Amino acid sequence: MKNAINVLLAIFLVSFLSVGIVSALPTVESIKLNGDEFEAGDQLEVVRGEELDIRVKMSSDVDEENVEVTAEVLGYEYSDRESDLYDRAHVFDLDAGDTTYKDLSIKLPYKMDKDYYDLRVTVGTRKGEAFEALYPLHLKGIRHKLIIKDVIFYPEYGVEAGRALLTTVRIQNIGEKDQESVRVRVSIPELGLSASEYVDEIEGKDKDESVTSEELYMRIPECIEPKKYTVEVSLEYDEGYETTTEEYSILVTGDVCAEDEEDVQKKTIITVGPESQSVEKGATVTYPLIIENSGSTARTYVVSVDGADTWANVEVTPSNLVVLNKGESKQVFVSVTAKEDATVGEHMFVVSVSSGDNTLKQISLKGDVKEEAETGMISLKRGLEIGVIILVVLLVILGLIIGFSKLRESEDEDVEDHEKGETYY
């Protein structure tokens, strides 16, 4: 009898503890999917590639410890090879009478089959049963969507500077609509390189057609830093309203082409206009300077002027900093304005062109300062006055000559008429 009582007591205790464990779970007040509260009987329409945002609202009448919330979608074929369709909130405690919210998210893969699924939300602790609820999902395709399935570079593992890089792009249409005139573009922004081509048509709907682009050609410049460069691959479709972009990397090998000072000087051609000019006090003259980079890389040049501060103000336009790509040339102007108190006579100054720490060329130029411009204007005025007087005199003389000529013609006509009259009688 005593043994029977002990057995019944043990069963009672086990039952009591089991009830306690079950009741020790927080109460799930509501679930929000993508911002909207999920109600009984709902079936949420979702699309491939969508981020599924999940918010779980929970409360408890007793103190809870080591509570964990998870969300999961089962049935994706590649869950074991790619990221699981799964998320969890960090373990937390919940005091009696409190309410808490936990946010989770699941990214639905583009390759996921269009079908019906359940979102499983589970709330549990270290021991005992767990709460689980199912929320129906209907996964559908996107109206317009192209994805980049693969990108193949040739050479595959790296390209040497100065050589060609060929790229082919594998494209899949997972959208509901066919896509025509798809623009495929490959670029290396850091090097300023790009190549594009068009794919005529890629069928969609349930066909999920894949096509491969033609080879896109880019020539890697010489003498660039050997390292990994970012390659951007983009698709433009649906009349240009939709784009898909992915980033990859390619290793560029080779040595940077070192150029010593002598080599840079040989590959930089500097031409200057008149090396000597006259300038009146307060007036400005300009010395044109042409810089040409015949090297194999872009270079930056600095133009500076020395030795003119005591007698002139100098300005280099449009800028004293000149950036030239290989084979490019640009013109700058050194403008010299003679000061009012400058000494009359010849003055020398030096224009220097440098690149980095190297001074490539120094050019000696001359400015011959004359008296102020007003003296010249007075001489010009007097000259004009004399010229006008001479012109007037010439016009008077010309008028007299014309007058005398007409008078003589008139007298000759009178004589001729008189002679004709005498003959008639």
Secondary structure, 3 states (H helix, E strand, C coil): CHHHHHHHHHHHHHHHHHHHHHHCCCEEEEEEECCEECCCCCCEEEECCCEEEEEEEEECCCCEEEEEEEEEECCCCCCCCCCCCEEECCCEEECCCCEEEEEEEEECCCCCCCCEEEEEEEEECCCCCCEEEEEEEEEECECCCEEEEEEEEECCCCEECCCEEEEEEEEEECECCCEEEEEEEEEEHHHCEEEEEEEEEECCCCCCCEEECCCEEEECCCCCCCEEEEEEEEEEECCCCEEEEEEEEEEEECCCCCCCHHHHHHCEEEEECCCEEEEECCCEEEEEEEEEECCCCCEEEEEEEECCCCCEEEEEECCCEEEECCCCEEEEEEEEEECCCCCCEEEEEEEEEEECCEEEEEEEEEEEEECCHHHHHHHHHHHHHHHHHHHHHHHHHHHHHHHHHHHHHHHHHHHHHHHHHHHHC
